[in-house]
Amino acid sequence: MSTEESTPQVRYIWESVRVGSLGGSLLVCDVEGFSDWGGAVYDADFELDPACDYARAWSAIHRDDDDLEAVFVRFGSHGEHAGLIWEMDGDGIAEIACARSRRGAAGDDGFLIMRSWIPAGGTDAPRRHAARAVSGEQEVGRLTLRSGKVVVVGAAVNADETGSYATAQEREASIQALARLNPPVQLHLDGQRGLGTVLWVEPGMYRVTCGWHEGTRGRYMSEEEIHGPARSYAEGDWSCRWVRFTRSGEPTAAE
């Protein structure tokens, strides 16, 4: 964990993990469902199968009439699982923070996922802003996290890619074993590290909201500036977007 930020209700503890996505969108779901996530599936000509989970999620969030910040998707052989697809707006890296309430239990009020357009270490202003800017956020809906073990991963990732599994049962058992390790636990692929993470939160139903801040340059910084020598940035020089999960009650009897 690194820095801590304060809000009137909770403070956010920024975890020592970052989640990357080459497709620009992340999946957030209960670990009990993740082993059934099919991700992106391609045919022999490397065309995306329109029936795969990633294609369905992409179509839902990039509708013909509008692009959305986040959508809920059903997946599994009978649509028995629910997850959230959050659009980071292009390839990038997201940071994760867990909330700590005045009661003192880490993660009991929720968590936050944020993507910023700023060179690492340039300023902690995006973290401060996302942690405090509760008003004006866009309401998305409710997501039930029944087990309290949450997977945050690039939406194109197929659960099978997180290990070498002989059967679906072996895949599920392995992912469940990961969820029992001391969190946060990073997920990796061969040749690609930091594709996802497993967090622990309080089991329950979570209210999901999205927020954003557009700076004077932010996402329009040149590659040379982003990857060049470290420098400081003024408050208006950065942009960021985030999705906030705030616990709102006990898990419902059914998804």
Secondary structure as GFF3:
##gff-version 3
##sequence-region A 1 255
A	DSSP	beta_strand	4	6	.	.	.	ID=ss1
A	DSSP	beta_strand	10	21	.	.	.	ID=ss2
A	DSSP	beta_strand	25	30	.	.	.	ID=ss3
A	DSSP	alpha_helix	31	34	.	.	.	ID=ss4
A	DSSP	alpha_helix	53	61	.	.	.	ID=ss5
A	DSSP	beta_strand	70	75	.	.	.	ID=ss6
A	DSSP	beta_strand	81	87	.	.	.	ID=ss7
A	DSSP	beta_strand	92	101	.	.	.	ID=ss8
A	DSSP	beta_strand	106	117	.	.	.	ID=ss9
A	DSSP	alpha_helix	125	132	.	.	.	ID=ss10
A	DSSP	beta_strand	138	145	.	.	.	ID=ss11
A	DSSP	beta_strand	149	154	.	.	.	ID=ss12
A	DSSP	three_ten_helix	159	162	.	.	.	ID=ss13
A	DSSP	alpha_helix	168	179	.	.	.	ID=ss14
A	DSSP	beta_strand	185	189	.	.	.	ID=ss15
A	DSSP	beta_strand	192	200	.	.	.	ID=ss16
A	DSSP	beta_strand	204	213	.	.	.	ID=ss17
A	DSSP	three_ten_helix	218	220	.	.	.	ID=ss18
A	DSSP	alpha_helix	223	227	.	.	.	ID=ss19
A	DSSP	beta_strand	239	249	.	.	.	ID=ss20
###
